[in-house]
């Protein structure tokens, strides 16, 4: 039986110090979450998630929860 990382927690969580670009590059599903939360993954790519959340006026905890929860939810 093949191992499917979307169903477990072996993938490291997304962290506040990662850039928007790194997050989008390593997890394509994150782009939709970023967009839904008002973060532009193109213009804001150089920002850390903490900086992007502050610029969008959302708590970093809410952004990280949304990004990490989406990774754990099977498609």
N, C-alpha and C positions, 0 to 999 in steps of 0.2 A: 504494500500500500504506500503510495507516494505521500510525502510530507507536504502539507499545505500551510504555509506560514500565515495566511489570512485568518486561520482558525485558532492560532495560538499566540502567545505573547513572546515568542523568541525574537521578533523584530524589535530592535531598540526603539523606545518612544521618541517622538519628535520633541525637540527641546527649544526653549525660548531663545537660545543663543545661535540657533541655525539661521541662515539667511532664507529669505523667501525663495530665492533662486534655487538653493540647494534642496529645500523642501519640495518644490515643484519638480525638480529634476529627478529626485529619488522616489517620488510618489505622485504619479500622474493624477490620481484621484484627489490629491490635495488642492489642485488648481480650482476645482469646483467649490470646495469649502472656502478657500481664500476669497474667491469671487463673491460667494454668498455673504461673507462677513465684511465686504467692502475693501478688500485688499487686492490691489492690482499686481499680479505676478510679473508683469513686464516692467512697468515704471518703478515699482517698489522692490525690484529684485535684489538690490544691494542692501536693503534693510534687514536687520535681524527680525525674527518674528515678534520679539518684544517691542522693537521700534515700530514695526508695522501695525501692531495691535494698538499701541498708543496713538499713532497717527489716525487710525480708523475709529478711535474712541471706544474700543472694546477691551474688556479685561483680558490680560494674557492668559489667565486660567481658562477662560471660556474658549479662546482660540485653540489652545493646546488640547483641551478636552474634545473639541469638535474634530480636530485633525486626527488625534489618536483613536477616538471612537470609530471614525470612518474606516481606519485601517484594520480594526478588529472585526468589522462587520463584513461577512461574506457578500460578494456581489450577487 
